[in-house]
Amino acid sequence: MANLTDAQFEAAEARGRTILETEPRARSARYDRKSGRVVIDLVNGCTYAFPTQLVQDLQGASNDDLANVEVEGLGFDLHWPALDVDLYAPALIAGIFGTRDWMTKELARRAGQAKSPAKAAAARANGSKGGRPRKAAKV
């Protein structure tokens, strides 16, 4: 372990106290089978819920595995033993449901599924021009 000066140690303790006072922490968590959501009761009295299909590591898990959720790490972590999944509660509350790469792909996939009058009109306009241009053959 690195040798810390008294000043560094005190600064680290101050950062820890600030995190404990300001970051959202879970008091309890449970899986609601009816809605397909994990419900987190926070230490500040608020409640947060999220659908499991939005979370990278929880997609496709069984109801029984999802129901076995534990709060750990002073309320900062949610743990699913059967899935070997640990999620950081403040990140979930901030809407971070997976890795940056996975989140980018998931958001793009969902955006591509969106239907709107503007998107339909653009597709018709492109179709009347002959559709998507063919790729040039590489020689």
C-alpha positions in Angstrom: 0.0 0.0 0.0 1.3 3.5 -0.8 2.5 5.6 2.0 0.1 8.5 2.5 0.9 11.8 4.2 -1.5 13.0 6.9 -2.8 15.7 4.5 -3.5 13.1 1.8 -5.3 10.9 4.2 -7.4 13.7 5.6 -8.3 14.8 2.0 -9.4 11.3 1.2 -11.5 11.1 4.3 -13.1 14.4 3.4 -13.9 13.1 -0.1 -15.4 10.0 1.4 -17.6 12.0 3.8 -18.8 14.2 0.9 -19.7 11.1 -1.2 -21.6 9.6 1.7 -23.6 12.8 2.1 -24.3 13.6 -1.5 -24.4 10.4 -3.6 -27.6 8.5 -3.8 -27.4 5.2 -1.8 -29.8 2.3 -1.5 -31.5 1.3 1.7 -33.2 -1.6 0.1 -33.9 -3.1 -3.4 -36.4 -5.5 -4.8 -37.5 -6.8 -8.1 -41.2 -6.2 -9.1 -42.2 -9.1 -11.3 -45.4 -7.4 -12.4 -43.7 -4.4 -13.9 -40.3 -6.0 -14.7 -38.5 -3.3 -12.7 -36.0 -3.1 -9.9 -37.2 -0.8 -7.2 -34.6 0.9 -5.0 -35.5 2.7 -1.8 -32.9 5.3 -1.1 -31.6 6.4 2.2 -32.9 10.0 1.6 -36.5 8.6 1.4 -36.8 8.7 -2.4 -37.6 5.7 -4.5 -36.1 4.9 -7.9 -37.2 2.2 -10.3 -35.8 1.0 -13.6 -36.8 -1.7 -16.2 -34.3 -4.6 -16.2 -34.4 -4.8 -20.0 -32.5 -1.5 -20.2 -29.5 -2.8 -18.2 -26.8 -4.5 -20.1 -26.0 -7.2 -17.5 -29.6 -7.9 -16.5 -31.1 -8.5 -20.0 -32.4 -12.0 -20.4 -32.2 -12.9 -16.7 -34.9 -15.0 -15.1 -37.4 -13.5 -12.7 -36.1 -15.7 -9.9 -32.5 -14.5 -10.5 -33.6 -10.9 -10.7 -35.6 -11.3 -7.4 -32.4 -12.2 -5.5 -30.9 -8.7 -5.3 -28.8 -7.5 -2.4 -27.7 -4.1 -1.3 -24.0 -3.9 -0.4 -21.2 -1.4 0.0 -23.0 1.1 2.3 -25.8 1.2 -0.2 -23.7 2.1 -3.2 -23.8 -1.4 -4.8 -26.6 -3.7 -5.9 -25.5 -7.4 -6.2 -27.2 -10.3 -7.9 -25.4 -13.5 -6.6 -26.9 -15.9 -9.1 -26.0 -13.7 -12.1 -22.6 -12.6 -10.7 -23.6 -9.0 -11.4 -22.7 -5.9 -9.4 -24.1 -2.5 -10.3 -23.3 0.9 -8.9 -26.5 2.5 -7.6 -25.5 6.2 -8.3 -24.7 5.3 -12.0 -28.1 3.5 -12.4 -29.9 6.6 -11.0 -27.9 8.7 -13.4 -29.2 6.6 -16.3 -26.0 4.7 -17.0 -27.2 1.1 -17.7 -24.0 -0.4 -19.3 -20.6 0.3 -20.8 -20.2 3.4 -22.9 -19.9 1.2 -26.1 -23.0 -0.8 -25.2 -25.0 2.3 -24.3 -24.1 4.0 -27.6 -25.2 0.9 -29.6 -28.3 0.5 -27.6 -29.4 4.1 -28.0 -28.7 3.9 -31.8 -30.7 0.7 -32.1 -33.6 2.3 -30.3 -33.4 5.4 -32.4 -33.4 3.4 -35.6 -36.6 1.7 -34.5 -38.4 5.0 -34.1 -41.2 5.9 -36.4 -42.3 9.4 -37.2 -43.9 11.3 -40.1 -40.6 13.0 -40.9 -38.7 9.7 -41.0 -41.4 8.2 -43.3 -41.3 11.2 -45.6 -37.5 11.1 -45.8 -37.7 7.4 -46.7 -40.2 8.1 -49.5 -38.1 10.9 -50.8 -35.0 8.8 -50.9 -36.9 5.9 -52.5 -38.2 8.1 -55.3 -34.6 8.9 -56.1 -33.8 5.3 -56.6 -33.0 4.4 -53.0 -29.6 4.1 -51.4 -26.7 4.5 -53.9 -24.8 1.3 -54.7 -21.4 1.0 -53.1 -18.6 1.5 -55.6 -16.7 -1.8 -56.3 -13.2 -1.8 -55.0 -10.6 -2.8 -57.5 
